[in-house]
Amino acid sequence: MTRILHIDSSSRPGRSDQKQHGSHTRRLTAQFIQNWLEKSPNTEVIYRDVGTNPPQPTTGDWVHAAFTNPADREDWMQDALRESDQLVDELLAADIIVAGVPMYNFGMPAQMKAWVDNIVRVGRTFGFDRARGDVPYWPLVTDNKSVVVLSARGDYGYDPKGRIAHMNHVEGGVFTPLQYIGISDQYGAAIEYDEFADERTAQSIKEAEQKVIKLVDTLMAKHCNINAA
Ligand SMILES: Cc1cc2nc3c(=O)[nH]c(=O)nc-3n(C[C@H](O)[C@H](O)[C@H](O)COP(=O)(O)O)c2cc1C
């Protein structure tokens, strides 16, 4: 059975297709999941809303505990890592990660960064050994997972080769650490023009929704051996 980890990270609680001032990224992730379940109902979806329930940012205790051999961890170290362990368990259980990640000040929201910081875990998602020399790190997630980042931006021109592509640190901010831990099959789609609220916004929503449907077919072929109709 395929498992999808569905993450939302917008601060806005509702979906833009259901609520005035609702979130576009929540709309796109919900559309992905709904479309997927219509085609493949026998799928487990794990839902994690870091937008309304952000993970704790990492602390000095967290770092100390993470770099302590698991067998030597004291109780306070287990406590410091409890939430991170749960987030890592959810990630490792999934075949596909579908994350709604809005652009906030040219990067991902702090609540999404807190998730990233909690799942890049030494000994669980990457290995570290100084004895290996110049490249002491290696990925531990080796089961061919895929990640989809569904974004939204107020302005426009952030896609590759676009007017202000160089100012977009959202997809790269998520993809680079996930690649580092071993998740290199990466996809994206985004809504632009949110600030303009005109026909360009409507067109951008339409195009992003079409991309989402195509992404479902692409990933279904890959993970479930189901070909697009
Ligand atoms: C705190 C904050 C920072 C933002 N920073 C940017 C930005 O740097 N560039 C941009 O184009 N839009 C920016 N926006 C607009 C959002 O990217 C846009 O409203 C998007 O639709 C938000 O995603 P959501 O609809 O899922 O909530 C910002 C919005 C907020 C709330």
The ligand as an SDF file (V2000), in Angstrom:
LIG
                    3D

 31 33  0  0  0  0  0  0  0  0999 V2000
    4.6280   36.7400    6.0250 C   0  0  0  0  0  0  0  0  0  0  0  0
    4.4190   36.7560    4.5270 C   0  0  0  0  0  0  0  0  0  0  0  0
    5.5110   36.9760    3.6900 C   0  0  0  0  0  0  0  0  0  0  0  0
    5.3470   36.9690    2.3060 C   0  0  0  0  0  0  0  0  0  0  0  0
    6.4460   37.1440    1.5040 N   0  0  0  0  0  0  0  0  0  0  0  0
    6.3060   37.0830    0.1620 C   0  0  0  0  0  0  0  0  0  0  0  0
    7.4420   37.2120   -0.7110 C   0  0  0  0  0  0  0  0  0  0  0  0
    8.5820   37.3340   -0.2800 O   0  0  0  0  0  0  0  0  0  0  0  0
    7.2360   37.1820   -2.0510 N   0  0  0  0  0  0  0  0  0  0  0  0
    6.0030   37.0010   -2.5860 C   0  0  0  0  0  0  0  0  0  0  0  0
    5.8790   36.9650   -3.8090 O   0  0  0  0  0  0  0  0  0  0  0  0
    4.9140   36.8460   -1.7930 N   0  0  0  0  0  0  0  0  0  0  0  0
    5.0410   36.8900   -0.4460 C   0  0  0  0  0  0  0  0  0  0  0  0
    3.9460   36.7130    0.3660 N   0  0  0  0  0  0  0  0  0  0  0  0
    2.6520   36.3950   -0.2590 C   0  0  0  0  0  0  0  0  0  0  0  0
    2.3630   34.8850   -0.1780 C   0  0  0  0  0  0  0  0  0  0  0  0
    3.4080   34.1390   -0.7700 O   0  0  0  0  0  0  0  0  0  0  0  0
    1.0430   34.5670   -0.8740 C   0  0  0  0  0  0  0  0  0  0  0  0
    0.0020   35.2610   -0.2020 O   0  0  0  0  0  0  0  0  0  0  0  0
    0.7370   33.0730   -0.8880 C   0  0  0  0  0  0  0  0  0  0  0  0
   -0.4880   32.8790   -1.5530 O   0  0  0  0  0  0  0  0  0  0  0  0
    0.6840   32.5100    0.5440 C   0  0  0  0  0  0  0  0  0  0  0  0
    0.4030   31.1310    0.5240 O   0  0  0  0  0  0  0  0  0  0  0  0
   -1.0250   30.5780    1.0040 P   0  0  0  0  0  0  0  0  0  0  0  0
   -2.0170   31.1460    0.0090 O   0  0  0  0  0  0  0  0  0  0  0  0
   -0.9360   29.1110    0.9540 O   0  0  0  0  0  0  0  0  0  0  0  0
   -1.2750   31.1090    2.3900 O   0  0  0  0  0  0  0  0  0  0  0  0
    4.0700   36.7420    1.7520 C   0  0  0  0  0  0  0  0  0  0  0  0
    2.9770   36.5170    2.6070 C   0  0  0  0  0  0  0  0  0  0  0  0
    3.1440   36.5300    3.9730 C   0  0  0  0  0  0  0  0  0  0  0  0
    1.9580   36.2630    4.8670 C   0  0  0  0  0  0  0  0  0  0  0  0
  1  2  1  0
  2  3  1  0
  2 30  2  0
  3  4  2  0
  4  5  1  0
  4 28  1  0
  5  6  2  0
  6  7  1  0
  6 13  1  0
  7  8  2  0
  7  9  1  0
  9 10  1  0
 10 11  2  0
 10 12  1  0
 12 13  2  0
 13 14  1  0
 14 15  1  0
 14 28  1  0
 15 16  1  0
 16 17  1  0
 16 18  1  0
 18 19  1  0
 18 20  1  0
 20 21  1  0
 20 22  1  0
 22 23  1  0
 23 24  1  0
 24 25  2  0
 24 26  1  0
 24 27  1  0
 28 29  2  0
 29 30  1  0
 30 31  1  0
M  END
$$$$
